[in-house]
């Protein structure tokens, strides 16, 4: 069994921002300008892909799915704590 991934907080925060921006873009009403959201998504994607964490041996392929799960879990845990 593989050890769980340990992601830096700034990487999880970046992933959460990406997921939120993606959701905002998907929810944008037809006919509204989405240029700012699309540009933000592109910027966040670049920052995610070039984060120093990915230079470690674990690599992007094996860690990208786990990062999305960690960001989702982190968000869900924060919501439960606030309730």
N, C-alpha and C positions, 0 to 999 in steps of 0.2 A: 504494500500500500504506500502510495506517495504521500509525503508530508504536505500539509496544507500550505498554500501560498501565503506569504506575508507581504502585503502591499503597503507602500508608504501612504500616509494620510493625504498628501497632496495629489497622488495619483488617483486615489479613490474619489477625492473631491473633483478632480478633472473629469473622471468618468461620470460622476453624478451630474455635473454641469452639462456634459454631452447628452446624456439621456434626457435631461429636462428640456434642453434646447430642441432635441429631436421630437419630443412629445409636443412641445409648443408649436413646432413647425407643422406637425401632423394635424393639430387642432385648429390651425389658422383658417378662418373662413375664406371661402373662394372669393377672389377679387381683391383681397387685401395684399399689401406689399409684404413679401416675405424675404426681401433682400437682406435685411439686417440679420434675421435668423439664419439664413443660409450661409452668410459670411461668418457668423459666430460658429456655426457647426463646422465649417471648413477649418477655421482657426483652432478650435478645440481638437479636431481630428489630428491636425498637424502636431499640436502640443502633446497629445496622447501618444502618437507613434514615435515621437522623438524623445520621450521622457528617458532620463538616464537609467531608470529601473530596467529597461529592456536590453541594456548592454550586458546584463548579468547572464549567466549560462542558461537560466530557465527559458529565456526567449519569449518572443511575442506570440508565436503560435500556441504554445502550451499555456500561456498565462492570460490571454485576452478574454477567454470565456470566463475564467475564474475571476478576473477583475470585474466583469459585468455582474457576476453573481455577488461578489463582495460589496459592490456599490449598491445593489438592490437590497441586500440584507442589511447593510449599514443604514439605509434610508428607512427601511421597515422598522428596525430597532429604535431609531430616533422617534418615529411616530408613536410607537407603543409606549415609550418612556414619557412622551409628552401627554399622553392620554390619562 
